[in-house]
Amino acid sequence: MNERLRFGAPMPEFRTDQGTLRTRELEKIYSFINQRGVLIADCFDRKIVIIHPHLVKDTQEKMINAGFQPLLIGSTVSNLRKNEKLNLAQNRVLEALTPGALIINRSGENSASLIPVAIPDNIDLRDICSLYEGVIQVFITNKCIKENDLAESLSKLELDGLNMNKIGILEYPYIDEDSVNRIATVAYVYGPDNIELVKTGMYDLGTVKQASAQLSQYEIGEWT
C-alpha cells in the first residue's frame, strides 16, 4: 500500500469545538473520494467502506463476495425518502429512532433487491452524505475488524476503477459514549406492528414495534 491518508483528526485545524468536521476537511474528503480513493469509517459497531457513487455498481459483486454488505446511509429521512422506496412503517421507525444505531432491511417477497437503509448517529457520515445529495451506498463489514486489517484486505482486492493504493481513514472521536449504544439493531419492517428482528442492539423489538405504530410527521405533512 503506497498511501494511507487520515482525515478528521481531533484538532482545531480539522474539527470545530463541537467536534464536527470543518468545511475545509469535508472538501478534502470529497476530493479524495472523487479521485477514486477508498475511505474507511466507523459506522455503529462496524467499519464501512465509502467509494464514489459512480463506482458502486462495478464493485458491488466483488465486495459482497469478500464479505461486505451493501448499505444505504442518508443524512436525513427526507433524503432517503426522495431517493428510495420506503413503506409507511419504515418512515415511522426512521423518523422516531434515527439518527441512531438502527439498520432497516427492506427485502421481502416482492423486493428482494432492495438495499438496507440507515441514518447513522455518526455526524461525520451524515455530513459526507450531504456532499452526494443526501444519500450514499457504502459497504459495511459483517464483523468487527481493525482498520489496518480492513485496509490490508481491501488493498488485495482487484476492484474496477478504484485506486487501491489510495486508502483513507476517517478518524471519529467518540466522546463519553457507551460502546453498547453503538451496536446496531437490524430489523425487517414490513408494516405497522409487523417487525422481524434480525439482531438486537441499541433498540429492542418492543421499541421498534412501538415506533412503527406511531403517526409520523411525514404523514401529517401529507395531509396539510
C-alpha positions as CSV (number, residue, x, y, z in Angstrom):
1,M,0.0,0.0,0.0
2,N,1.6,3.2,-1.2
3,E,-0.6,5.8,0.5
4,R,-2.7,5.9,3.7
5,L,-4.3,9.3,4.4
6,R,-6.1,10.2,7.6
7,F,-9.0,12.7,7.8
8,G,-10.8,14.3,10.7
9,A,-8.2,14.3,13.4
10,P,-9.5,15.8,16.7
11,M,-7.6,19.0,16.3
12,P,-8.9,22.6,15.8
13,E,-7.5,22.6,12.3
14,F,-9.8,19.8,11.3
15,R,-12.8,20.0,13.7
16,T,-14.8,22.6,15.4
17,D,-15.0,22.9,19.2
18,Q,-18.2,20.8,19.0
19,G,-16.3,18.0,17.2
20,T,-17.8,18.4,13.7
21,L,-15.7,18.4,10.6
22,R,-14.7,21.8,9.3
23,T,-15.8,22.6,5.8
24,R,-12.3,22.5,4.5
25,E,-11.8,19.0,5.8
26,L,-15.1,17.9,4.2
27,E,-13.9,19.3,0.9
28,K,-10.7,17.3,1.2
29,I,-12.7,14.1,1.8
30,Y,-14.9,15.0,-1.2
31,S,-11.9,15.5,-3.4
32,F,-10.3,12.2,-2.1
33,I,-13.4,10.2,-3.0
34,N,-13.8,11.9,-6.4
35,Q,-10.2,10.9,-7.2
36,R,-11.2,7.2,-6.8
37,G,-9.9,7.0,-3.2
38,V,-11.3,4.4,-0.8
39,L,-12.4,5.8,2.6
40,I,-12.8,3.6,5.7
41,A,-15.0,5.0,8.5
42,D,-16.8,3.9,11.7
43,C,-20.5,3.1,11.4
44,F,-22.2,1.9,14.6
45,D,-20.1,-1.0,15.9
46,R,-18.7,-1.8,12.5
47,K,-16.5,-0.4,9.7
48,I,-17.7,0.8,6.4
49,V,-16.1,1.4,3.0
50,I,-17.0,4.5,1.1
51,I,-16.3,4.9,-2.6
52,H,-17.6,7.2,-5.3
53,P,-21.3,6.5,-6.1
54,H,-20.5,6.0,-9.8
55,L,-18.2,3.1,-8.9
56,V,-20.5,1.2,-6.6
57,K,-22.2,-0.8,-9.3
58,D,-19.0,-2.1,-10.8
59,T,-17.5,-3.1,-7.4
60,Q,-20.6,-4.5,-5.7
61,E,-20.3,-8.1,-6.7
62,K,-16.7,-8.4,-5.6
63,M,-17.3,-6.6,-2.3
64,I,-20.2,-8.9,-1.5
65,N,-18.1,-11.9,-2.3
66,A,-15.4,-10.6,0.0
67,G,-17.9,-10.5,2.9
68,F,-19.2,-6.9,2.8
69,Q,-22.9,-6.0,2.9
70,P,-24.3,-3.1,0.8
71,L,-25.9,-0.3,3.0
72,L,-27.6,2.9,2.0
73,I,-26.9,5.7,4.5
74,G,-28.7,9.1,4.5
75,S,-28.2,12.4,6.2
76,T,-32.0,12.7,6.9
77,V,-35.2,10.6,6.5
78,S,-36.4,13.0,3.8
79,N,-33.2,12.4,1.8
80,L,-33.7,8.7,1.9
81,R,-37.4,9.1,1.0
82,K,-36.5,11.2,-2.1
83,N,-34.1,8.5,-3.3
84,E,-35.6,5.3,-2.1
85,K,-38.8,3.4,-1.7
86,L,-39.9,3.3,2.0
87,N,-43.1,1.9,3.3
88,L,-45.3,3.7,5.9
89,A,-43.8,1.8,8.9
90,Q,-40.2,2.3,7.7
91,N,-40.8,6.0,7.5
92,R,-42.3,6.0,11.1
93,V,-39.4,4.0,12.6
94,L,-36.7,6.0,10.9
95,E,-38.3,9.3,11.9
96,A,-38.7,8.1,15.6
97,L,-35.5,6.3,16.2
98,T,-32.8,7.9,14.0
99,P,-30.1,9.1,13.8
100,G,-29.3,6.0,15.8
101,A,-27.9,2.5,15.7
102,L,-30.6,1.0,13.5
103,I,-30.5,-0.7,10.1
104,I,-33.8,-1.4,8.3
105,N,-33.9,-4.4,5.9
106,R,-36.3,-3.8,3.1
107,S,-36.1,-7.1,1.2
108,G,-39.2,-9.2,1.0
109,E,-41.1,-11.4,-1.4
110,N,-41.6,-8.6,-3.9
111,S,-38.5,-6.6,-3.2
112,A,-35.5,-8.9,-2.9
113,S,-33.1,-6.4,-4.4
114,L,-33.8,-3.5,-2.1
115,I,-30.7,-2.5,-0.1
116,P,-30.9,-1.9,3.7
117,V,-31.1,1.7,4.9
118,A,-29.8,3.6,7.9
119,I,-29.3,7.1,9.2
120,P,-26.1,6.9,11.3
121,D,-25.6,8.5,14.6
122,N,-22.1,9.5,13.3
123,I,-22.5,13.1,12.2
124,D,-19.4,12.9,10.0
125,L,-21.1,10.3,7.9
126,R,-24.2,12.4,7.6
127,D,-22.1,15.4,6.5
128,I,-20.4,13.2,3.9
129,C,-23.9,12.1,2.7
130,S,-24.8,15.7,2.2
131,L,-21.9,16.0,-0.3
132,Y,-23.7,13.5,-2.5
133,E,-27.4,14.7,-2.5
134,G,-28.0,13.3,1.0
135,V,-27.6,9.5,0.3
136,I,-24.7,7.2,-0.5
137,Q,-24.3,3.5,-0.8
138,V,-21.5,2.1,1.3
139,F,-20.3,-1.4,2.2
140,I,-20.4,-2.5,5.8
141,T,-18.3,-5.2,7.4
142,N,-20.2,-8.2,8.8
143,K,-18.0,-8.4,11.8
144,C,-15.7,-6.2,13.9
145,I,-12.4,-5.7,12.3
146,K,-9.4,-3.4,12.9
147,E,-8.9,-0.6,10.4
148,N,-5.4,-1.8,9.5
149,D,-6.6,-5.3,8.8
150,L,-9.5,-3.9,6.7
151,A,-7.2,-1.7,4.7
152,E,-4.8,-4.6,4.0
153,S,-7.7,-6.8,2.9
154,L,-9.1,-4.1,0.6
155,S,-5.6,-3.5,-0.9
156,K,-5.6,-7.1,-2.1
157,L,-8.9,-6.8,-3.9
158,E,-9.0,-6.1,-7.6
159,L,-11.8,-3.5,-7.8
160,D,-12.6,-1.9,-11.1
161,G,-12.0,1.8,-11.3
162,L,-10.6,2.2,-7.8
163,N,-7.1,3.2,-6.7
164,M,-6.5,0.6,-4.1
165,N,-3.1,2.1,-3.2
166,K,-5.0,5.2,-2.0
167,I,-6.9,4.3,1.1
168,G,-8.1,6.9,3.6
169,I,-9.1,6.6,7.3
170,L,-11.8,8.8,8.8
171,E,-11.0,9.4,12.5
172,Y,-14.0,9.8,14.6
173,P,-13.5,10.9,18.2
174,Y,-16.2,9.1,20.3
175,I,-16.6,11.1,23.5
176,D,-18.0,9.6,26.7
177,E,-20.1,7.2,24.6
178,D,-21.1,3.7,25.8
179,S,-19.9,1.3,23.2
180,V,-23.0,-0.8,23.7
181,N,-25.1,2.0,22.3
182,R,-23.2,1.7,19.0
183,I,-24.4,-1.9,18.4
184,A,-27.0,-1.6,15.6
185,T,-30.4,-3.2,15.8
186,V,-31.1,-4.9,12.5
187,A,-34.8,-5.4,11.6
188,Y,-37.2,-6.1,8.8
189,V,-40.0,-3.5,8.9
190,Y,-42.9,-4.9,6.8
191,G,-45.7,-2.7,8.2
192,P,-47.1,-1.2,11.5
193,D,-46.5,-3.8,14.2
194,N,-45.2,-6.2,11.7
195,I,-41.5,-6.3,12.7
196,E,-38.9,-9.1,12.5
197,L,-35.7,-8.5,14.5
198,V,-32.5,-9.9,12.9
199,K,-30.2,-8.6,15.6
200,T,-30.9,-6.8,18.9
201,G,-28.7,-3.8,19.6
202,M,-29.5,-0.3,20.8
203,Y,-33.3,-0.9,20.3
204,D,-35.3,-3.9,21.3
205,L,-38.3,-5.4,19.5
206,G,-40.8,-3.5,21.6
207,T,-39.2,-0.2,20.9
208,V,-39.2,-0.7,17.1
209,K,-42.8,-2.0,17.1
210,Q,-44.0,1.0,19.1
211,A,-42.3,3.3,16.7
212,S,-43.8,1.6,13.7
213,A,-47.3,2.2,15.0
214,Q,-46.8,5.9,15.8
215,L,-48.1,8.6,13.5
216,S,-45.2,10.3,11.8
217,Q,-44.6,14.0,10.9
218,Y,-44.3,12.8,7.3
219,E,-47.9,11.6,7.4
220,I,-49.2,14.8,9.0
221,G,-47.4,16.8,6.4
222,E,-49.1,14.8,3.6
223,W,-52.5,15.8,4.9
224,T,-51.8,19.6,5.2
